[in-house]
Amino acid sequence: MSDQNKDRFYFDKKFVGSPDGRVLRILAEYFGPLQRFRRNKIADTIVFFGSARLKSQEDTQNALKIAPENMSKKEKSLLKRDVDMSRYYEDARTLAFKLTKWSMGLKEKKKRFIITSGGGPGIMEAANRGASEAKGLAVGLNITLPFEASGNKWISKDLSLYFHYFFMRKFWFLYLAKALVVFPGGFGTLDELMELLTLIQTKKIKKKVPVVIYDSKFWKKVVDFDYLLEMGTISEDDMDLFFFADTVDDAYKFLTKEIVKAHLQGKNF
């Protein structure tokens, strides 16, 4: 690089990283991912949300097997809980696999309904893994955090995208999404679910986006939607913004039916 080029502000890392360069960083988190999606001919996505803390059935069962005999009852109980919760990892993996196989069979020039996650471990890994095992593309929209790992080995080459700004990551979650699946999770998943429902409720998202909330028993303990309706803080129509699914087959049938109805036309039939 010539000395003249080095003097340009957009080559000055100190300037770009400064408060005055923030607008450039935000634009980079818009145009950078846009370029990647175009380069990979991705038209739209199906987004999976859920806990980063859940592990595969194999990992949790192995952890239980090698646990020391003198461990406390509480520690053993937590390991058994992890084994039980691993069913969500396996269900996300299976659902992503089935949806990827389905989307790959469509008669479309561009790549449609590509499985996308937050790029981390847990449910995010499971979704990317299922898509990869189906020989399809898998997108990971990672966020850089000080104490949590990001990225997983199942994300497709060129499609592991890293964000600094939560709001830009959330934009890309929803901008291309034609459906969303919300598995059990914690604060982050709750944040994503509530923001999503708010945007649909207020018609800031105008396209038809089917939303599956996976495992009614879990979610009805976390959020009492019926009580919100009873107290008049949401309306009857708001209960139609999402669909509870308790099995992979229920989720798959609902999603494919709604996607076909809203986003596909004659040549795929």
Backbone bond lengths (Angstrom), bond angles and torsions (degrees), N, CA, C in turn:
res aa  C-N    CA-C-N  psi(-1)  N-CA   C-N-CA  omega(-1)  CA-C   N-CA-C  phi
1 M - - - 1.467 - - 1.532 109.07 -
2 S 1.336 116.53 132.32 1.461 120.34 -178.80 1.524 110.81 -71.59
3 D 1.329 115.49 158.78 1.471 119.89 178.18 1.515 110.91 -59.84
4 Q 1.352 115.90 -33.81 1.475 119.95 -179.86 1.541 110.29 -64.39
5 N 1.355 116.50 -43.11 1.468 119.92 179.20 1.524 111.55 -65.24
6 K 1.338 116.18 -36.69 1.456 120.29 -179.50 1.522 112.36 -61.57
7 D 1.337 116.34 -25.49 1.462 120.67 -178.35 1.529 112.85 -81.14
8 R 1.339 117.10 -10.65 1.464 119.40 -179.16 1.529 109.72 -72.09
9 F 1.326 115.18 142.15 1.462 119.41 -173.36 1.532 112.53 -62.94
10 Y 1.345 118.00 -34.05 1.457 118.53 -176.73 1.527 112.59 -75.22
11 F 1.352 118.46 -7.54 1.455 121.75 170.51 1.532 111.96 -96.63
12 D 1.308 116.10 -3.32 1.466 121.42 -176.19 1.534 109.13 -90.20
13 K 1.335 116.33 99.58 1.464 120.48 -176.40 1.525 112.20 -61.01
14 K 1.333 115.51 -34.28 1.458 119.35 179.75 1.524 110.77 -65.04
15 F 1.329 116.70 -40.84 1.466 120.10 178.21 1.532 111.10 -68.80
16 V 1.350 116.41 -47.71 1.473 119.97 -178.12 1.531 110.66 -61.62
17 G 1.345 117.21 -32.81 1.451 121.15 179.51 1.515 114.88 -84.65
18 S 1.322 117.06 -1.18 1.462 121.51 -177.80 1.527 111.09 -86.17
19 P 1.348 118.28 167.13 1.469 120.57 175.85 1.531 112.36 -55.19
20 D 1.328 117.78 -36.68 1.466 120.33 -179.71 1.532 112.11 -69.49
21 G 1.327 117.20 -20.30 1.463 120.60 178.99 1.517 113.69 -92.87
22 R 1.335 116.72 5.35 1.473 120.08 -174.87 1.522 112.37 -58.57
23 V 1.322 117.44 -40.96 1.464 119.64 -177.97 1.527 110.38 -61.87
24 L 1.322 117.55 -33.77 1.464 120.87 177.62 1.524 110.47 -67.70
25 R 1.314 116.86 -38.93 1.457 120.27 179.36 1.527 111.01 -67.15
26 I 1.312 116.61 -39.23 1.464 120.57 177.91 1.524 110.48 -64.59
27 L 1.336 116.46 -44.84 1.465 120.14 177.67 1.526 111.38 -61.66
28 A 1.334 116.60 -37.44 1.465 120.34 178.51 1.521 110.79 -62.53
29 E 1.351 117.20 -34.32 1.458 120.64 179.93 1.531 112.17 -80.86
30 Y 1.328 116.49 -3.51 1.460 120.88 169.06 1.531 110.44 -97.05
31 F 1.321 117.26 -54.27 1.463 120.47 -173.52 1.524 112.94 -75.37
32 G 1.338 117.67 -30.73 1.456 119.96 178.00 1.522 112.17 -61.22
33 P 1.351 118.68 -56.35 1.461 119.85 176.64 1.533 113.00 -60.46
34 L 1.344 117.06 -37.72 1.464 120.19 178.67 1.523 110.31 -57.37
35 Q 1.322 116.62 -43.89 1.461 121.17 178.64 1.524 110.87 -62.04
36 R 1.324 117.42 -41.91 1.472 120.88 -179.23 1.526 111.53 -64.42
37 F 1.343 116.34 -44.78 1.459 119.51 179.68 1.530 110.87 -63.62
38 R 1.323 116.99 -41.90 1.458 119.91 178.55 1.527 111.20 -65.15
39 R 1.327 116.04 -42.92 1.464 121.13 -178.44 1.529 110.91 -61.06
40 N 1.319 116.18 -33.79 1.467 120.61 -179.58 1.527 112.94 -95.77
41 K 1.349 115.86 7.41 1.472 122.51 176.03 1.530 112.53 56.71
42 I 1.321 116.20 39.27 1.458 121.55 178.72 1.525 109.41 -91.70
43 A 1.320 115.93 119.89 1.464 120.80 -178.43 1.516 111.61 -86.69
44 D 1.342 116.79 -41.05 1.461 119.98 -176.66 1.524 110.47 -161.05
45 T 1.330 115.65 176.96 1.462 120.26 -169.42 1.526 112.29 -139.11
46 I 1.328 114.85 163.84 1.464 123.34 164.55 1.518 105.68 -119.17
47 V 1.319 117.14 122.33 1.459 121.41 -171.78 1.527 110.76 -102.68
48 F 1.327 115.31 134.10 1.466 122.65 175.41 1.521 109.06 -108.02
49 F 1.328 116.19 127.77 1.461 122.67 171.81 1.527 108.74 -112.46
50 G 1.328 117.18 155.29 1.457 120.79 175.89 1.513 111.62 161.36
51 S 1.313 116.02 175.09 1.456 122.30 -173.61 1.523 113.14 -63.49
52 A 1.335 114.90 139.19 1.463 121.19 173.51 1.526 111.07 -80.41
53 R 1.327 118.24 -9.48 1.465 121.35 -171.67 1.517 114.35 -92.37
54 L 1.315 117.51 -9.66 1.465 120.03 -176.96 1.523 110.23 -81.42
55 K 1.324 115.07 144.64 1.464 121.02 -177.21 1.528 110.44 -118.22
56 S 1.307 115.00 166.10 1.462 120.36 179.46 1.525 110.19 -68.10
57 Q 1.328 114.80 159.99 1.455 120.65 178.56 1.532 110.69 -60.35
58 E 1.318 115.95 -41.79 1.459 120.70 -179.82 1.530 111.42 -60.69
59 D 1.331 116.45 -46.74 1.464 120.26 -178.46 1.525 112.23 -64.53
60 T 1.326 116.77 -41.97 1.467 119.12 -176.99 1.527 111.47 -71.95
61 Q 1.323 117.12 -37.57 1.464 119.91 178.17 1.524 111.30 -67.75
62 N 1.329 116.09 -37.36 1.465 119.79 176.72 1.526 111.14 -64.74
63 A 1.341 115.33 -40.86 1.468 119.58 178.45 1.521 111.22 -62.11
64 L 1.329 116.12 -37.60 1.464 120.50 178.63 1.532 111.09 -68.76
65 K 1.339 116.34 -38.05 1.466 120.79 -178.57 1.530 112.38 -65.91
66 I 1.320 116.21 -39.57 1.469 119.44 -175.24 1.535 112.72 -91.67
67 A 1.326 116.17 3.43 1.473 119.68 -180.00 1.524 110.16 -64.50
68 P 1.318 117.90 138.53 1.473 120.78 179.81 1.522 111.60 -64.53
69 E 1.320 115.42 147.50 1.466 120.34 -177.44 1.529 112.95 -66.36
70 N 1.322 116.00 -27.81 1.472 119.05 -176.15 1.530 113.29 -90.04
71 M 1.346 117.32 14.21 1.464 119.37 179.63 1.527 110.06 -69.05
72 S 1.316 116.39 155.27 1.463 121.46 -176.92 1.529 111.25 -71.10
73 K 1.328 115.29 161.20 1.473 120.43 177.27 1.521 111.16 -59.77
74 K 1.339 115.77 -38.24 1.462 119.52 -179.92 1.518 111.05 -64.43
75 E 1.331 116.22 -44.11 1.468 119.83 179.73 1.526 111.26 -63.26
76 K 1.324 115.96 -41.81 1.466 119.80 178.59 1.526 111.32 -65.80
77 S 1.331 115.51 -38.50 1.466 120.46 178.28 1.534 111.13 -62.56
78 L 1.330 115.94 -39.84 1.467 120.19 178.98 1.523 111.30 -66.20
79 L 1.317 116.96 -38.72 1.465 120.20 177.75 1.526 110.77 -64.85
80 K 1.328 116.66 -41.02 1.470 120.33 178.05 1.528 110.89 -66.43
81 R 1.333 115.95 -36.96 1.465 119.31 175.16 1.524 110.72 -60.84
82 D 1.326 115.99 -42.95 1.470 120.01 179.95 1.531 111.40 -62.04
83 V 1.333 115.76 -38.58 1.471 119.34 177.02 1.516 109.82 -62.70
84 D 1.326 116.66 -44.11 1.464 121.02 179.43 1.526 111.59 -63.40
85 M 1.342 116.79 -43.34 1.465 120.89 -179.25 1.527 112.66 -69.95
86 S 1.326 116.53 -18.68 1.470 119.35 -178.96 1.520 112.30 -65.31
87 R 1.321 117.39 -15.13 1.471 118.92 177.65 1.521 111.20 -62.35
88 Y 1.328 117.02 -29.28 1.463 119.55 178.34 1.531 110.86 -69.07
89 Y 1.327 116.34 -38.45 1.465 120.49 175.33 1.536 109.53 -58.56
90 E 1.327 115.88 -48.30 1.465 119.95 -177.20 1.528 111.36 -67.45
91 D 1.332 117.13 -36.49 1.470 119.90 178.17 1.527 111.19 -67.64
92 A 1.329 117.21 -40.48 1.469 120.36 177.79 1.522 110.39 -63.90
93 R 1.299 115.79 -41.74 1.475 121.50 178.50 1.528 110.43 -61.02
94 T 1.331 116.58 -46.43 1.468 121.03 -178.87 1.524 111.67 -66.46
95 L 1.341 116.73 -43.45 1.461 120.36 -179.85 1.526 110.78 -63.61
96 A 1.324 117.45 -42.89 1.468 120.77 178.40 1.524 110.70 -62.69
97 F 1.330 116.41 -39.66 1.462 121.46 177.19 1.525 110.63 -59.70
98 K 1.340 116.55 -50.45 1.461 121.51 -177.60 1.534 111.79 -63.53
99 L 1.329 116.67 -42.79 1.464 119.78 -179.11 1.535 110.94 -67.74
100 T 1.316 117.00 -34.79 1.466 120.26 178.58 1.520 110.42 -67.91
101 K 1.322 117.76 -45.54 1.466 120.99 176.70 1.527 110.56 -58.20
102 W 1.323 115.80 -41.87 1.473 120.65 179.25 1.521 110.79 -63.47
103 S 1.322 117.39 -47.94 1.471 120.36 -176.75 1.525 111.68 -66.89
104 M 1.326 117.15 -33.23 1.460 120.06 179.54 1.535 112.13 -69.55
105 G 1.321 116.50 -18.33 1.456 120.47 178.25 1.518 114.42 -87.98
106 L 1.327 117.28 -1.45 1.463 120.57 -179.60 1.526 110.85 -77.65
107 K 1.307 115.89 150.86 1.471 120.97 179.67 1.522 109.15 -91.13
108 E 1.305 115.96 75.50 1.465 121.97 -176.30 1.527 109.40 -130.15
109 K 1.334 116.37 143.52 1.469 119.95 178.04 1.522 111.17 -74.19
110 K 1.325 115.98 -41.38 1.458 119.71 178.39 1.530 109.50 -89.25
111 K 1.323 115.87 165.44 1.450 121.05 179.70 1.520 108.73 -84.88
112 R 1.302 115.24 120.68 1.463 121.29 -171.93 1.517 111.36 -108.17
113 F 1.337 114.66 146.82 1.463 123.40 169.04 1.538 111.91 55.11
114 I 1.330 114.66 50.90 1.455 121.73 -177.40 1.528 109.77 -78.25
115 I 1.322 116.45 132.42 1.459 121.46 -178.41 1.528 109.56 -65.80
116 T 1.336 114.54 127.56 1.466 121.67 -176.15 1.527 108.85 -131.68
117 S 1.326 115.56 139.21 1.458 120.31 177.97 1.518 109.66 -136.35
118 G 1.329 114.96 -179.02 1.456 120.28 176.34 1.512 113.69 -77.75
119 G 1.332 117.04 3.07 1.446 121.41 169.86 1.513 116.65 83.14
120 G 1.322 117.77 -6.15 1.455 119.68 -175.98 1.516 112.98 -94.57
121 P 1.337 116.78 -158.01 1.464 121.46 177.36 1.532 111.62 -80.97
122 G 1.326 116.24 -167.78 1.463 120.71 175.92 1.514 113.30 67.95
123 I 1.320 115.98 -136.58 1.466 121.82 -179.57 1.525 110.63 -60.03
124 M 1.318 117.06 -34.75 1.465 120.59 178.96 1.523 110.70 -62.05
125 E 1.310 115.60 -46.65 1.467 120.26 176.98 1.528 110.69 -61.74
126 A 1.334 116.36 -44.02 1.458 120.85 -178.16 1.535 111.45 -58.79
127 A 1.337 116.89 -43.57 1.463 120.62 179.57 1.522 110.86 -64.13
128 N 1.325 116.94 -48.05 1.464 120.38 178.22 1.532 110.99 -61.96
129 R 1.310 115.69 -38.28 1.467 120.16 -179.50 1.525 111.58 -64.45
130 G 1.317 116.46 -45.94 1.460 119.83 179.12 1.514 112.11 -59.76
131 A 1.346 116.54 -43.21 1.461 120.87 179.19 1.523 111.01 -64.36
132 S 1.327 116.16 -42.72 1.466 120.93 179.62 1.521 111.34 -65.35
133 E 1.329 117.04 -40.99 1.471 120.74 179.17 1.523 111.94 -66.26
134 A 1.338 116.77 -22.96 1.464 121.37 175.92 1.524 111.66 -86.55
135 K 1.341 116.45 4.56 1.479 122.95 179.82 1.522 112.85 69.37
136 G 1.333 115.81 26.75 1.459 119.84 177.09 1.515 111.10 -108.25
137 L 1.326 115.61 -179.52 1.456 120.84 176.49 1.526 110.23 -78.70
138 A 1.323 115.81 152.44 1.461 121.94 177.39 1.520 107.99 -139.40
139 V 1.333 116.29 121.73 1.461 122.23 -177.35 1.525 109.74 -101.23
140 G 1.335 115.96 139.53 1.457 121.18 174.46 1.510 110.48 -125.19
141 L 1.339 116.55 118.54 1.472 121.77 178.10 1.532 107.23 -100.65
142 N 1.321 114.92 89.08 1.458 121.39 -173.30 1.528 111.85 -80.97
143 I 1.320 115.18 152.67 1.464 120.59 173.04 1.527 107.63 -122.03
144 T 1.317 116.98 135.14 1.464 120.21 179.79 1.525 109.03 -82.97
145 L 1.345 115.31 117.05 1.460 122.31 -179.35 1.528 109.00 -126.61
146 P 1.327 117.46 150.42 1.469 119.44 -174.98 1.520 115.14 -68.81
147 F 1.347 118.44 -29.81 1.460 119.54 -171.66 1.523 113.69 -122.03
148 E 1.333 117.90 9.28 1.464 119.44 -178.48 1.519 110.27 -128.57
149 A 1.334 115.00 143.18 1.462 120.36 178.27 1.527 109.70 -73.49
150 S 1.313 115.77 148.62 1.461 120.19 174.95 1.516 108.37 -132.00
151 G 1.306 115.53 156.58 1.453 120.93 -176.23 1.520 110.64 84.44
152 N 1.319 116.87 147.78 1.463 121.56 172.27 1.532 108.16 -145.85
153 K 1.303 116.19 159.98 1.470 120.53 -170.36 1.520 113.85 -72.79
154 W 1.331 117.73 -7.36 1.458 120.53 -176.61 1.523 113.04 -92.84
155 I 1.323 118.47 -5.04 1.467 121.75 178.15 1.525 109.50 -72.91
156 S 1.323 116.61 139.62 1.462 120.99 -178.87 1.523 111.80 -66.94
157 K 1.311 115.02 149.15 1.452 121.04 176.03 1.532 109.42 -56.11
158 D 1.307 116.22 135.71 1.469 124.12 178.94 1.523 113.19 78.88
159 L 1.348 117.52 -0.74 1.468 119.48 -176.10 1.525 112.81 -121.87
160 S 1.338 116.46 18.45 1.455 121.19 171.06 1.527 107.01 -97.57
161 L 1.321 116.06 101.91 1.462 122.16 -172.09 1.532 109.42 -105.39
162 Y 1.317 116.08 134.14 1.467 120.76 -176.45 1.526 111.35 -111.46
163 F 1.337 115.38 130.98 1.459 121.93 -178.22 1.525 110.68 -119.19
164 H 1.311 114.85 146.99 1.466 121.32 170.21 1.524 109.58 -95.17
165 Y 1.347 116.03 -37.95 1.465 121.16 -173.70 1.525 110.48 -95.82
166 F 1.337 115.65 124.02 1.457 120.36 177.45 1.529 111.18 -58.18
167 F 1.330 116.85 -41.03 1.465 118.38 -173.96 1.523 112.02 -68.42
168 M 1.340 117.91 -30.12 1.455 119.61 176.54 1.532 110.51 -74.18
169 R 1.310 116.29 -36.99 1.467 119.65 175.24 1.528 110.44 -62.57
170 K 1.339 115.91 -43.40 1.462 119.41 178.74 1.528 111.35 -63.90
171 F 1.328 116.55 -36.97 1.467 119.95 176.49 1.521 110.42 -56.66
172 W 1.335 116.66 -46.72 1.465 120.04 -177.53 1.526 112.34 -73.60
173 F 1.320 117.76 -25.03 1.458 119.08 171.46 1.531 110.65 -58.62
174 L 1.321 116.63 -42.56 1.455 120.99 -169.08 1.523 114.63 -100.15
175 Y 1.318 117.90 -25.86 1.467 120.88 -173.08 1.525 112.06 -60.34
176 L 1.320 117.39 -43.78 1.463 120.84 -178.16 1.527 112.94 -99.15
177 A 1.324 117.36 -3.87 1.468 120.77 -172.52 1.525 111.79 -69.98
178 K 1.328 114.87 133.55 1.459 121.51 172.14 1.528 111.46 -111.06
179 A 1.337 116.18 -4.70 1.471 121.87 174.79 1.516 107.75 -167.00
180 L 1.337 115.81 155.24 1.460 121.03 179.63 1.522 110.16 -138.99
181 V 1.328 114.79 142.97 1.455 121.38 178.76 1.524 108.01 -124.28
182 V 1.335 116.55 126.89 1.462 121.25 -176.36 1.531 108.90 -114.23
183 F 1.323 115.63 105.81 1.455 122.04 176.84 1.527 109.72 -87.67
184 P 1.330 118.00 166.01 1.467 120.29 177.58 1.528 112.47 -52.43
185 G 1.324 115.26 137.65 1.455 120.63 -178.87 1.513 111.09 -162.31
186 G 1.312 115.43 -172.08 1.458 121.96 -176.96 1.516 112.56 -108.95
187 F 1.321 116.36 -139.84 1.466 121.25 -174.73 1.529 112.01 -57.69
188 G 1.338 116.53 -45.83 1.463 119.79 -177.45 1.510 111.83 -62.08
189 T 1.334 116.47 -43.70 1.464 120.76 179.87 1.520 111.02 -66.07
190 L 1.339 116.77 -40.95 1.464 120.51 176.76 1.522 111.18 -61.04
191 D 1.322 116.01 -42.65 1.460 121.28 178.25 1.522 110.48 -59.48
192 E 1.326 116.22 -46.80 1.472 120.57 -178.64 1.518 111.48 -66.07
193 L 1.333 117.19 -41.97 1.462 120.96 179.64 1.522 111.14 -63.17
194 M 1.323 117.53 -48.48 1.461 120.40 -175.54 1.528 111.86 -68.86
195 E 1.328 116.50 -37.67 1.462 118.17 176.69 1.525 110.83 -65.27
196 L 1.323 115.97 -41.50 1.456 120.87 178.41 1.527 111.17 -59.79
197 L 1.334 116.94 -49.68 1.458 120.18 -178.94 1.530 111.32 -64.67
198 T 1.321 116.69 -35.72 1.472 120.13 177.38 1.521 111.39 -63.96
199 L 1.329 116.74 -43.61 1.468 120.41 -178.94 1.529 111.48 -65.99
200 I 1.337 116.79 -36.84 1.465 119.66 177.76 1.524 110.09 -72.30
201 Q 1.331 116.69 -43.45 1.463 121.51 -179.50 1.520 111.44 -59.12
202 T 1.330 116.60 -42.56 1.467 121.24 -177.03 1.524 112.84 -87.39
203 K 1.345 115.64 3.49 1.470 122.98 177.98 1.532 113.08 62.98
204 K 1.320 116.48 23.72 1.463 119.43 169.31 1.527 109.64 -70.50
205 I 1.333 115.89 -28.26 1.458 121.26 166.89 1.520 106.27 -100.47
206 K 1.320 116.76 113.33 1.466 120.51 -174.92 1.523 112.37 -93.74
207 K 1.337 117.36 -23.87 1.466 119.93 -179.73 1.530 109.81 -71.63
208 K 1.309 115.95 158.42 1.459 121.56 176.40 1.526 108.76 -77.54
209 V 1.324 116.29 117.81 1.463 121.06 -178.60 1.528 108.71 -127.57
210 P 1.330 118.12 101.04 1.463 118.93 175.92 1.520 111.27 -65.01
211 V 1.318 115.95 135.77 1.468 122.09 -178.71 1.527 108.21 -120.94
212 V 1.326 115.67 121.05 1.460 121.18 175.25 1.527 108.98 -103.10
213 I 1.323 116.31 126.24 1.460 121.72 171.73 1.524 106.29 -104.06
214 Y 1.330 115.24 115.49 1.466 120.34 -168.80 1.524 112.36 -91.31
215 D 1.318 114.23 123.06 1.467 126.63 179.28 1.528 111.18 81.90
216 S 1.313 115.24 90.23 1.468 121.82 -176.95 1.532 111.75 -60.89
217 K 1.340 117.55 -35.45 1.464 120.30 -178.45 1.526 110.76 -61.49
218 F 1.328 116.62 -45.32 1.466 120.59 178.74 1.529 110.35 -63.74
219 W 1.321 116.97 -52.58 1.466 120.51 -170.66 1.520 113.08 -71.75
220 K 1.326 117.95 -30.24 1.472 119.43 179.10 1.526 111.98 -72.64
221 K 1.334 116.47 -19.54 1.465 119.53 171.67 1.526 111.07 -79.91
222 V 1.310 115.95 -31.53 1.469 120.89 -177.81 1.525 111.02 -79.83
223 V 1.334 116.22 -44.82 1.471 121.72 179.98 1.523 108.22 -129.71
224 D 1.321 116.97 118.03 1.467 120.53 179.25 1.528 108.35 -89.17
225 F 1.327 114.90 84.57 1.461 120.47 -178.67 1.529 111.37 -62.35
226 D 1.333 116.94 -36.71 1.470 120.47 179.96 1.527 111.00 -63.08
227 Y 1.333 115.96 -37.24 1.470 119.38 178.77 1.530 110.94 -69.14
228 L 1.321 116.62 -38.64 1.473 119.60 175.86 1.526 110.24 -59.67
229 L 1.327 115.98 -41.60 1.461 120.51 178.36 1.526 110.74 -65.81
230 E 1.327 116.38 -44.42 1.470 121.61 -179.84 1.525 111.15 -59.89
231 M 1.325 117.37 -39.05 1.458 122.29 -178.18 1.535 112.82 -83.44
232 G 1.327 116.16 -2.77 1.462 119.60 175.57 1.509 114.99 79.02
233 T 1.341 117.68 14.93 1.471 119.42 179.61 1.529 112.38 -87.26
234 I 1.336 116.92 -13.84 1.462 122.08 166.84 1.524 106.91 -133.43
235 S 1.326 117.11 165.84 1.456 121.03 -177.46 1.526 110.82 -103.65
236 E 1.314 115.45 168.99 1.475 121.39 177.67 1.523 110.48 -57.20
237 D 1.331 116.31 -40.73 1.470 120.34 -179.36 1.530 112.07 -63.13
238 D 1.324 116.81 -30.83 1.464 119.76 -179.01 1.526 112.20 -64.28
239 M 1.320 116.67 -24.59 1.464 120.17 179.04 1.529 111.75 -70.47
240 D 1.338 116.04 -13.85 1.464 120.41 178.02 1.526 112.92 -91.03
241 L 1.329 117.03 1.78 1.464 120.07 -178.65 1.523 112.36 -76.07
242 F 1.331 116.74 -12.06 1.463 120.02 -176.35 1.522 109.58 -146.40
243 F 1.328 114.36 165.46 1.462 121.47 -178.38 1.521 108.34 -131.98
244 F 1.330 117.34 126.12 1.456 121.06 175.49 1.527 109.36 -80.79
245 A 1.319 116.64 129.72 1.462 121.83 174.30 1.521 108.51 -124.65
246 D 1.321 115.89 136.29 1.462 121.05 -178.59 1.523 112.86 -110.73
247 T 1.331 116.43 -6.62 1.461 120.34 177.32 1.524 109.15 -137.80
248 V 1.322 114.97 160.03 1.465 120.22 176.93 1.523 110.10 -60.52
249 D 1.321 117.23 -42.43 1.475 120.42 -178.68 1.522 111.59 -62.42
250 D 1.339 116.93 -41.81 1.470 120.03 178.35 1.526 110.74 -61.54
251 A 1.328 116.56 -44.67 1.460 121.03 -179.94 1.526 110.78 -64.60
252 Y 1.311 116.50 -44.73 1.464 121.76 -178.25 1.536 111.28 -62.69
253 K 1.325 116.23 -47.10 1.475 120.26 -179.03 1.524 110.99 -63.21
254 F 1.330 116.74 -43.87 1.462 120.26 179.97 1.529 111.02 -63.39
255 L 1.317 116.55 -48.27 1.472 120.64 -176.10 1.524 111.59 -63.79
256 T 1.311 117.41 -49.08 1.467 119.21 -177.84 1.528 110.99 -64.87
257 K 1.321 116.88 -38.93 1.473 120.09 178.32 1.529 111.19 -62.39
258 E 1.341 116.63 -47.08 1.460 120.99 -177.29 1.536 111.63 -70.65
259 I 1.314 117.33 -37.17 1.469 120.35 178.56 1.521 110.42 -66.03
260 V 1.328 116.92 -44.19 1.463 120.87 178.33 1.525 110.31 -59.18
261 K 1.316 115.62 -45.83 1.463 120.88 -177.36 1.526 111.94 -63.72
262 A 1.331 117.14 -38.61 1.468 120.73 -173.23 1.525 114.33 -95.10
263 H 1.346 117.81 -28.47 1.463 118.48 -166.83 1.524 116.28 -130.90
264 L 1.337 118.29 0.76 1.451 119.16 -179.84 1.512 110.40 -124.40
265 Q 1.332 114.54 153.07 1.459 120.11 -178.31 1.528 111.40 -125.14
266 G 1.324 115.40 -171.60 1.457 123.53 -166.21 1.500 120.03 -48.61
267 K 1.341 118.93 -37.15 1.461 119.49 -171.79 1.520 112.85 -66.42
268 N 1.316 117.59 -14.03 1.467 119.64 179.81 1.518 113.38 -92.55
269 F 1.308 117.04 7.64 1.463 119.69 -176.97 1.522 111.05 -116.86
